[in-house]
Amino acid sequence: MGRYRTTPMDLWGNVKLPLYRTIENSTSDEWKFVPNGTADNVTYASLIGIPIAGPPSVGISSFNIEARQFDVTCSSNNASRGEPIDFVSKYTWQLQVVNDTAPPPCKKNGTSCAPPVCASYPCPIRSESLVDSDTGKYSVANCGLSFEKYEIGVRCNGTECAAYKMRKMYLYDEDYPIGYDIALRRQFMATALLAMTSADNFNMPSAEARGATTMEKWLQDPLDFTGVFFGNVELYKLSPQVFGDRLTIMYNTFWQSTYASRAIGGNLPASVMETGTMNFTQAQRADANITFVATEANVSQDTTPMYKTDWGWFAALLVCSIILLAAAYTGLVLKYITIAPDIIGYASSLTLLNPYVPTPTGGTTLTGLARTALMRDYPVRIGDVCPNEAVGAIAFARADRNVGKLDRKRFYI
């Protein structure tokens, strides 16, 4: 059980809820986010989680759930001499609600007083654990028990889920009206506290001889609490904060174990999706007294990439590729058959002070655009301006002058 104390899911695969108090001051926003990293960064409020059914076996899913949980905070945890007046001698450990007002008088015949009532939250409770029966030494802790409702964001990677955010909500709603809460505080809470402390030594003739209960041992050391040990524990050595945190985990675990036990144990269908709607018929057979809350989830799945040919786009790509390929080869052919050097940049610049091109009116003072406009009707050519010489000369010249064509077999300077 020590292994699952810090895991986001219990040993049956239920989602555990963080202890809200430990993340309450992490941000000023309404939603408090559970810290990332190792599980040791998170304190969970119970060893038992909330049963969920329906996350897909693959993919990422996220959804919100609502739940209530108890929280115990302690103001003191000390050793006390002398048996407390309200301690029941047949137990080694006792948890009880403490009256806000003066306790009622007890009968002289040894019967117990009227049970105290929790008027509001936090409800004052006291823990009394036997340390040494010979000296009458006890561990006595004064604490407050609260009950709150929360909304929890859950994110799953396949069937591995964890709570990643949490916020406090109003305790009462249509499913849990104030009348239910009054009954819880006046009747069930004191009974649950008594039942939890005597769960493993109920009706034993000599609880003191048996020693500390398993729960007391767990409170002292959650990693070393099993085995034969006929002795008592020293819970007073724990700080009030540590004792309160561990008592919170224990009380929530005990409380949750009393309802929907077959569902908590994992007796849920692997898939509850049928025709797009939630079907909990099979799950409800696990326990006729439980009611499931249908929660809408966002699911995303990473699938294997699949490529499919769009024949229309394929045809367009093929035609364009053929045209571009033809244009490339055409340019290569033209470059091969062209003899004249590639010297044309700004054509008007080639006419400036060129003896083979007549100078327009304006001379060298003309701009490039003006020169081009004046010479727009002149036919020009890059050719041999010395066609009758043994060695030719290539120049940019007016075509109607004595300009010969270029020849691959002729020499040029």
C-alpha positions as CSV (number, residue, x, y, z in Angstrom):
1,M,0.0,0.0,0.0
2,G,3.0,2.3,0.5
3,R,3.7,2.2,-3.2
4,Y,0.2,3.6,-4.1
5,R,0.3,6.4,-1.5
6,T,1.9,8.8,-4.0
7,T,0.5,7.5,-7.3
8,P,-2.2,9.3,-9.2
9,M,-4.3,6.1,-9.4
10,D,-5.0,3.5,-6.8
11,L,-4.2,-0.2,-7.1
12,W,-7.6,-0.8,-8.9
13,G,-7.1,2.0,-11.4
14,N,-9.4,4.6,-9.8
15,V,-8.4,8.3,-10.0
16,K,-7.1,9.7,-6.8
17,L,-7.9,13.3,-5.7
18,P,-5.2,15.6,-4.5
19,L,-5.5,17.1,-1.0
20,Y,-6.8,20.5,-1.9
21,R,-5.2,22.2,1.0
22,T,-1.7,21.4,-0.3
23,I,-2.3,23.2,-3.7
24,E,-4.7,25.9,-2.5
25,N,-2.0,28.6,-2.4
26,S,-0.3,27.6,-5.6
27,T,-2.1,30.3,-7.6
28,S,-4.6,33.1,-7.1
29,D,-6.9,31.7,-9.9
30,E,-10.0,29.7,-9.1
31,W,-8.5,26.6,-10.6
32,K,-5.5,25.2,-8.7
33,F,-3.1,23.1,-10.9
34,V,-1.5,19.9,-9.6
35,P,2.3,20.2,-9.8
36,N,4.0,18.3,-12.5
37,G,7.0,16.1,-12.0
38,T,7.4,13.1,-9.6
39,A,4.4,11.8,-7.7
40,D,6.2,12.8,-4.4
41,N,5.2,16.4,-5.2
42,V,1.5,15.6,-4.7
43,T,-0.3,14.7,-1.5
44,Y,-3.4,12.7,-2.2
45,A,-6.4,12.8,0.1
46,S,-7.2,9.1,0.1
47,L,-5.6,5.8,-0.8
48,I,-8.8,5.0,-2.8
49,G,-9.7,6.9,-5.9
50,I,-12.9,7.7,-7.9
51,P,-14.0,4.9,-10.2
52,I,-14.2,5.9,-13.9
53,A,-15.3,4.0,-16.9
54,G,-15.0,4.8,-20.6
55,P,-11.5,6.3,-21.3
56,P,-10.3,4.8,-24.6
57,S,-7.4,2.4,-24.5
58,V,-5.4,4.7,-26.8
59,G,-5.4,8.4,-27.2
60,I,-5.5,11.5,-24.9
61,S,-8.8,12.2,-23.1
62,S,-9.8,14.9,-20.6
63,F,-12.9,15.5,-18.5
64,N,-14.1,16.9,-15.2
65,I,-15.6,15.1,-12.2
66,E,-17.1,16.3,-9.0
67,A,-16.5,14.8,-5.6
68,R,-16.5,15.6,-1.9
69,Q,-13.7,14.8,0.6
70,F,-12.8,15.4,4.2
71,D,-9.8,17.3,5.5
72,V,-8.3,17.2,8.9
73,T,-6.0,19.9,10.3
74,C,-4.5,19.7,13.7
75,S,-3.5,22.4,16.1
76,S,-1.7,20.3,18.6
77,N,-0.3,16.7,19.1
78,N,1.2,16.1,22.5
79,A,1.8,13.4,25.1
80,S,-0.6,13.4,28.0
81,R,-0.3,11.8,31.4
82,G,-3.4,10.1,32.9
83,E,-6.3,8.5,31.0
84,P,-8.6,11.1,29.4
85,I,-12.0,11.1,31.1
86,D,-13.8,10.1,27.9
87,F,-11.5,7.4,26.8
88,V,-13.0,3.9,26.3
89,S,-10.7,1.5,28.0
90,K,-11.3,-1.4,25.6
91,Y,-9.7,0.5,22.7
92,T,-6.1,1.6,22.2
93,W,-7.2,4.5,20.0
94,Q,-10.2,6.7,19.9
95,L,-11.4,9.5,17.7
96,Q,-14.4,11.6,18.9
97,V,-16.2,14.7,18.2
98,V,-15.7,17.4,20.8
99,N,-18.7,19.5,21.9
100,D,-18.4,23.2,21.2
101,T,-20.2,23.8,24.5
102,A,-19.7,22.3,27.9
103,P,-20.2,18.4,27.8
104,P,-23.4,17.1,29.3
105,P,-23.1,15.4,32.8
106,C,-22.4,11.7,32.7
107,K,-24.3,9.1,34.7
108,K,-22.7,7.7,37.8
109,N,-23.1,4.0,36.7
110,G,-20.4,4.3,34.2
111,T,-22.5,4.6,31.1
112,S,-21.3,7.0,28.4
113,C,-22.5,10.6,28.1
114,A,-24.7,11.7,25.3
115,P,-22.7,11.7,22.0
116,P,-21.4,15.1,21.1
117,V,-22.7,16.8,18.0
118,C,-20.7,18.6,15.2
119,A,-22.5,21.9,14.8
120,S,-20.4,23.3,11.8
121,Y,-17.2,22.9,9.9
122,P,-14.4,22.6,10.9
123,C,-15.8,20.1,13.4
124,P,-13.6,19.9,16.5
125,I,-12.3,16.3,17.1
126,R,-9.8,14.7,19.3
127,S,-7.5,11.7,18.8
128,E,-6.4,9.7,21.8
129,S,-3.9,6.9,21.3
130,L,-2.5,4.7,24.1
131,V,1.3,4.9,24.5
132,D,1.9,3.1,27.8
133,S,-0.9,1.6,29.9
134,D,1.3,1.3,33.0
135,T,2.1,5.0,33.2
136,G,-1.2,6.2,31.7
137,K,0.6,8.0,28.8
138,Y,-1.4,8.9,25.7
139,S,-0.9,10.8,22.5
140,V,-3.6,13.5,22.4
141,A,-4.2,15.5,19.2
142,N,-6.8,18.3,18.8
143,C,-7.9,18.7,15.3
144,G,-10.7,20.1,13.0
145,L,-12.6,18.0,10.5
146,S,-13.9,19.8,7.4
147,F,-16.0,18.5,4.5
148,E,-15.9,20.2,1.1
149,K,-17.0,19.7,-2.5
150,Y,-14.5,20.0,-5.4
151,E,-14.4,19.8,-9.2
152,I,-11.4,18.0,-10.6
153,G,-10.0,18.0,-14.1
154,V,-8.7,14.6,-15.1
155,R,-6.5,13.9,-18.1
156,C,-5.9,10.3,-19.4
157,N,-3.3,8.9,-21.7
158,G,-5.0,5.7,-22.7
159,T,-6.3,4.2,-19.5
160,E,-3.6,5.9,-17.3
161,C,-5.3,8.9,-15.7
162,A,-4.4,11.6,-13.3
163,A,-6.0,14.7,-11.8
164,Y,-4.3,17.8,-13.1
165,K,-6.4,20.7,-11.8
166,M,-8.9,21.3,-9.0
167,R,-11.2,23.9,-7.6
168,K,-13.5,24.3,-4.6
169,M,-17.3,24.4,-5.1
170,Y,-20.3,25.1,-3.0
171,L,-20.9,22.1,-0.7
172,Y,-24.7,21.8,-1.1
173,D,-26.5,20.9,-4.3
174,E,-29.7,19.0,-5.3
175,D,-27.9,15.7,-4.7
176,Y,-26.6,16.7,-1.3
177,P,-28.9,19.2,0.4
178,I,-28.2,20.8,3.8
179,G,-30.5,18.2,5.4
180,Y,-28.1,15.4,4.4
181,D,-25.2,17.3,5.8
182,I,-26.9,17.9,9.1
183,A,-27.6,14.1,9.3
184,L,-23.9,13.5,8.5
185,R,-22.7,15.8,11.2
186,R,-25.1,14.6,13.9
187,Q,-25.3,10.9,13.3
188,F,-22.8,9.4,10.8
189,M,-19.7,11.3,11.6
190,A,-19.3,10.2,15.3
191,T,-20.2,6.7,14.3
192,A,-17.7,6.6,11.5
193,L,-14.9,7.9,13.8
194,L,-15.7,5.2,16.4
195,A,-16.0,2.4,13.8
196,M,-12.7,3.3,12.1
197,T,-10.6,3.2,15.3
198,S,-12.1,-0.2,16.4
199,A,-12.2,-1.8,13.0
200,D,-9.5,-4.4,13.7
201,N,-10.1,-5.0,17.4
202,F,-13.9,-4.9,17.7
203,N,-15.2,-6.9,20.7
204,M,-11.8,-8.1,21.6
205,P,-11.6,-8.9,25.3
206,S,-8.2,-7.2,25.7
207,A,-7.3,-4.6,23.1
208,E,-4.5,-3.3,25.2
209,A,-2.8,-6.7,25.2
210,R,-3.0,-6.8,21.4
211,G,-1.3,-3.4,21.1
212,A,-1.8,-0.6,18.6
213,T,-4.2,-1.1,15.8
214,T,-3.0,-1.4,12.2
215,M,-4.3,2.1,11.5
216,E,-2.3,3.6,14.4
217,K,0.8,1.9,13.0
218,W,0.1,3.3,9.6
219,L,-0.2,6.8,11.1
220,Q,3.2,6.4,12.7
221,D,4.9,5.1,9.6
222,P,3.0,4.5,6.3
223,L,5.9,2.4,5.0
224,D,6.2,0.1,8.0
225,F,2.9,-0.9,9.6
226,T,2.4,-4.6,9.0
227,G,3.5,-7.7,10.8
228,V,3.1,-9.0,14.4
229,F,3.8,-6.2,16.8
230,F,2.2,-6.4,20.3
231,G,3.0,-2.9,21.4
232,N,1.8,0.7,21.2
233,V,2.9,3.5,19.0
234,E,4.1,7.0,19.9
235,L,2.0,9.3,17.7
236,Y,2.8,12.4,19.8
237,K,6.2,12.5,18.1
238,L,4.5,13.4,14.8
239,S,4.1,17.1,14.1
240,P,0.5,18.4,14.0
241,Q,0.7,18.9,10.2
242,V,2.1,15.5,9.5
243,F,-0.5,13.8,11.8
244,G,-3.3,15.8,10.2
245,D,-2.3,14.9,6.7
246,R,-2.0,11.2,7.5
247,L,-5.3,11.2,9.4
248,T,-7.0,12.9,6.4
249,I,-5.8,10.2,4.1
250,M,-6.9,7.5,6.5
251,Y,-10.3,8.9,7.2
252,N,-11.1,9.5,3.5
253,T,-9.9,6.0,2.7
254,F,-12.1,4.5,5.4
255,W,-15.1,6.6,4.4
256,Q,-14.8,5.8,0.7
257,S,-14.4,2.1,1.4
258,T,-17.9,2.0,2.9
259,Y,-19.8,2.6,-0.4
260,A,-19.8,1.2,-3.9
261,S,-17.1,-1.2,-2.9
262,R,-17.6,-3.5,-5.9
263,A,-17.3,-0.6,-8.3
264,I,-14.2,0.7,-6.4
265,G,-12.6,-2.7,-6.8
266,G,-12.6,-2.4,-10.5
267,N,-15.7,-4.4,-11.4
268,L,-16.6,-2.0,-14.3
269,P,-16.9,-2.7,-18.0
270,A,-13.9,-1.9,-20.2
271,S,-16.1,0.1,-22.5
272,V,-19.3,1.8,-21.8
273,M,-19.8,3.4,-25.2
274,E,-22.7,2.1,-27.3
275,T,-24.1,3.9,-30.3
276,G,-22.6,7.2,-29.2
277,T,-24.3,7.2,-25.7
278,M,-23.2,6.2,-22.3
279,N,-24.5,2.8,-21.2
280,F,-23.9,2.0,-17.5
281,T,-26.3,-1.0,-17.3
282,Q,-23.5,-3.5,-16.8
283,A,-21.7,-1.2,-14.4
284,Q,-24.8,-0.7,-12.3
285,R,-25.2,-4.4,-11.9
286,A,-22.0,-4.2,-9.9
287,D,-23.8,-2.4,-7.1
288,A,-27.5,-1.5,-7.3
289,N,-27.1,1.4,-4.9
290,I,-24.6,3.5,-6.9
291,T,-25.4,6.2,-9.5
292,F,-23.0,7.1,-12.2
293,V,-22.5,10.6,-13.4
294,A,-22.2,10.9,-17.2
295,T,-19.3,13.3,-18.0
296,E,-18.6,14.5,-21.5
297,A,-14.9,14.0,-22.4
298,N,-12.6,15.5,-25.1
299,V,-10.7,12.7,-26.8
300,S,-7.8,13.0,-29.3
301,Q,-6.0,10.0,-30.8
302,D,-2.6,9.9,-32.6
303,T,-3.1,7.5,-35.5
304,T,-0.5,6.1,-38.0
305,P,-0.1,8.5,-40.9
306,M,-1.8,7.3,-44.1
307,Y,-1.2,8.9,-47.5
308,K,-3.9,8.9,-50.2
309,T,-3.6,10.1,-53.8
310,D,-5.9,12.9,-55.0
311,W,-5.9,12.2,-58.7
312,G,-7.1,15.7,-59.7
313,W,-4.1,17.4,-57.9
314,F,-1.8,14.6,-59.2
315,A,-2.8,15.4,-62.8
316,A,-2.3,19.1,-62.2
317,L,1.1,18.5,-60.7
318,L,2.1,16.2,-63.6
319,V,1.1,18.8,-66.3
320,C,2.9,21.6,-64.5
321,S,6.0,19.5,-64.0
322,I,6.1,18.6,-67.8
323,I,5.7,22.2,-68.8
324,L,8.5,23.4,-66.5
325,L,10.7,20.5,-67.6
326,A,10.1,21.4,-71.3
327,A,10.8,25.1,-70.6
328,A,14.1,24.2,-68.9
329,Y,15.2,22.0,-71.8
330,T,14.1,24.7,-74.3
331,G,16.3,27.3,-72.5
332,L,19.2,24.9,-72.6
333,V,18.7,24.4,-76.4
334,L,18.4,28.1,-77.1
335,K,21.5,28.8,-75.1
336,Y,23.4,26.3,-77.2
337,I,22.3,27.6,-80.6
338,T,22.7,31.3,-79.6
339,I,26.1,32.5,-80.8
340,A,25.9,36.2,-79.6
341,P,27.2,36.8,-76.1
342,D,24.7,37.7,-73.5
343,I,25.5,41.4,-73.0
344,I,22.1,43.0,-73.0
345,G,21.2,44.7,-69.7
346,Y,19.8,48.2,-70.2
347,A,19.7,48.4,-74.0
348,S,19.8,52.2,-73.9
349,S,23.2,52.1,-72.2
350,L,24.7,50.1,-75.2
351,T,23.8,53.0,-77.5
352,L,25.7,55.6,-75.5
353,L,28.8,56.8,-77.4
354,N,28.4,53.7,-79.7
355,P,29.8,54.5,-83.2
356,Y,27.5,51.8,-84.7
357,V,24.3,53.4,-83.4
358,P,23.3,57.0,-84.4
359,T,23.3,59.4,-81.5
360,P,19.8,60.9,-81.0
361,T,19.3,64.6,-80.5
362,G,20.3,65.4,-77.0
363,G,23.5,63.5,-77.0
364,T,24.9,62.2,-73.7
365,T,22.7,64.3,-71.5
366,L,19.6,62.1,-72.2
367,T,18.3,59.8,-69.5
368,G,17.9,56.1,-70.2
369,L,14.1,56.4,-70.6
370,A,14.4,59.4,-72.9
371,R,17.0,57.8,-75.0
372,T,14.9,54.6,-75.3
373,A,11.8,56.6,-76.3
374,L,13.7,58.4,-79.1
375,M,15.2,55.2,-80.5
376,R,12.1,53.0,-80.2
377,D,11.8,52.5,-84.0
378,Y,15.5,51.7,-84.6
379,P,16.1,48.1,-85.6
380,V,19.2,46.8,-83.8
381,R,21.3,43.6,-83.8
382,I,24.2,42.1,-82.0
383,G,26.3,41.1,-85.0
384,D,29.6,41.3,-86.9
385,V,30.4,45.0,-87.6
386,C,33.5,44.0,-89.7
387,P,32.0,41.3,-92.0
388,N,34.5,41.9,-94.7
389,E,37.6,41.6,-92.5
390,A,39.6,38.5,-91.8
391,V,38.7,38.7,-88.2
392,G,35.3,40.0,-87.2
393,A,34.2,42.2,-84.3
394,I,31.0,41.7,-82.4
395,A,29.0,44.9,-81.4
396,F,25.5,46.2,-80.7
397,A,24.7,48.0,-83.9
398,R,21.8,49.3,-86.0
399,A,20.5,46.4,-88.1
400,D,20.2,48.3,-91.4
401,R,23.9,49.1,-91.4
402,N,26.5,46.8,-92.7
403,V,26.2,44.2,-89.8
404,G,26.8,40.6,-90.6
405,K,25.5,37.5,-89.0
406,L,27.6,35.6,-86.5
407,D,29.3,32.4,-87.6
408,R,30.7,29.7,-85.4
409,K,33.5,29.1,-87.9
410,R,34.7,32.7,-87.9
411,F,37.2,34.3,-85.6
412,Y,36.2,37.5,-83.6
413,I,38.2,39.9,-81.5
